[in-house]
Amino acid sequence: MYGKKPDVDVINDVLLLSMAHYPDNQFLKSLHHQYAELGGLSRKQMEGLHAKAQKVKEIPPSKLATLEAEIKKKPVRFKSEKPESTPLYHKDEKAENMINSLLERFPQHKMVLFLREKTMLNKPLSSQEITELERLHKLLVK
């Protein structure tokens, strides 16, 4: 593979030709300063330079094509969309129905009252509590 030739600098040439055409443009001056100081431009900055340089007739199309190729080599940064929010707690309709049917028949049952309070506070029932609730429902209601 061939490396870049140090004496050929298309971005600098396009910058200088654009600055000659637009001598008072602060955007081009800041791009030239950054390119001279830091040695490179971001993709967005290069796209802005390309948009300005297309309006200049003195810039050869080959240099614009090379600038386009350099832009395409740069990585594209984008923000992904935020994921859809989901509720933290999903109500267990089956457990609530069992609790309600048990409380209809036995309104003072302490275990069932405890489980109802827990579901009303949106706390999830553990698997042990669900199996106990199913066992009680099977024994007392059916």
C-alpha positions in Angstrom: 0.0 0.0 0.0 1.1 3.5 -0.7 1.2 6.1 2.0 0.3 9.8 1.7 2.8 12.0 0.0 3.9 14.7 2.4 4.2 17.4 -0.3 0.6 16.9 -1.5 -1.9 18.3 1.0 -5.3 18.6 -0.7 -7.2 19.9 2.4 -4.7 22.7 2.9 -4.8 23.6 -0.8 -8.6 23.7 -0.8 -8.5 25.8 2.4 -6.1 28.3 1.0 -8.0 28.7 -2.3 -11.3 29.1 -0.4 -9.7 31.7 1.9 -8.4 33.6 -1.2 -11.9 33.7 -2.6 -13.6 34.5 0.8 -10.9 36.6 2.6 -13.2 37.8 5.4 -14.8 34.5 6.2 -14.3 33.6 9.9 -15.3 30.0 9.4 -12.5 29.3 6.9 -10.0 31.2 9.0 -10.9 29.1 12.1 -10.7 25.9 10.0 -7.3 26.9 8.6 -6.0 27.7 12.1 -7.2 24.4 13.5 -5.8 22.5 10.5 -2.4 24.2 11.0 -2.3 23.8 14.8 -3.9 20.4 15.3 -3.2 18.8 11.9 -6.7 17.7 11.0 -10.4 18.5 10.8 -13.5 16.6 11.8 -16.0 15.2 9.4 -18.5 18.0 9.9 -15.8 20.6 9.5 -14.7 19.0 6.3 -18.2 18.9 5.0 -18.6 22.6 5.7 -15.3 23.3 3.9 -16.5 21.2 1.0 -19.8 23.1 0.8 -17.9 26.4 0.7 -15.3 25.1 -1.8 -18.0 24.0 -4.2 -18.9 27.7 -4.8 -15.4 28.6 -5.7 -14.7 28.2 -9.5 -10.9 28.3 -9.2 -10.7 25.0 -7.3 -10.1 22.1 -9.6 -12.8 19.3 -9.5 -10.0 16.7 -8.8 -9.2 18.4 -5.5 -12.9 18.5 -4.6 -13.2 14.8 -5.4 -10.2 14.1 -3.2 -11.8 16.1 -0.4 -15.0 14.1 -0.8 -13.0 10.9 -0.5 -11.3 12.1 2.7 -14.7 13.0 4.1 -16.0 9.5 3.3 -13.0 7.9 5.1 -13.9 9.8 8.3 -16.1 7.9 10.8 -19.8 8.9 11.1 -20.9 9.7 14.6 -24.5 9.5 15.5 -26.6 9.2 18.6 -28.9 6.2 18.8 -32.5 6.7 19.7 -33.5 6.4 23.3 -35.1 3.1 24.2 -38.8 3.0 24.9 -39.4 3.4 28.6 -41.1 0.5 30.3 -42.7 0.5 33.8 -40.5 -0.9 36.6 -43.3 -3.0 38.0 -45.8 -5.1 36.1 -48.9 -6.0 38.0 -49.6 -9.7 38.3 -53.3 -9.9 37.5 -53.5 -13.6 38.4 -52.0 -13.1 41.9 -54.4 -10.1 42.5 -57.4 -12.1 41.4 -56.4 -14.9 43.8 -55.9 -12.4 46.7 -59.3 -10.8 46.0 -61.1 -14.1 45.9 -59.4 -15.3 49.1 -60.3 -12.0 50.9 -63.9 -12.3 49.8 -64.2 -15.6 51.7 -61.7 -14.9 54.5 -61.4 -11.1 55.0 -59.1 -11.4 58.1 -56.6 -13.8 56.8 -53.2 -12.3 57.8 -51.0 -13.8 55.1 -53.4 -12.8 52.3 -53.7 -9.3 53.8 -49.9 -9.0 53.9 -49.7 -10.1 50.2 -52.4 -7.6 49.2 -50.6 -4.8 51.0 -47.4 -5.8 49.2 -49.0 -5.7 45.8 -50.7 -2.4 46.5 -47.3 -0.9 47.2 -46.1 -2.2 43.8 -43.6 -4.6 45.4 -43.1 -7.8 43.4 -44.1 -11.1 45.1 -41.3 -13.6 45.4 -41.7 -17.0 43.9 -42.1 -18.5 47.4 -45.0 -16.1 48.1 -46.7 -16.9 44.8 -46.5 -20.6 45.5 -47.9 -20.1 49.0 -50.7 -17.9 47.5 -51.6 -20.6 45.0 -51.5 -23.3 47.7 -53.9 -21.2 49.8 -56.2 -20.5 46.9 -56.3 -24.2 46.0 -57.1 -25.2 49.6 -59.6 -22.5 50.6 -61.4 -21.4 47.5 -61.7 -24.3 45.1 
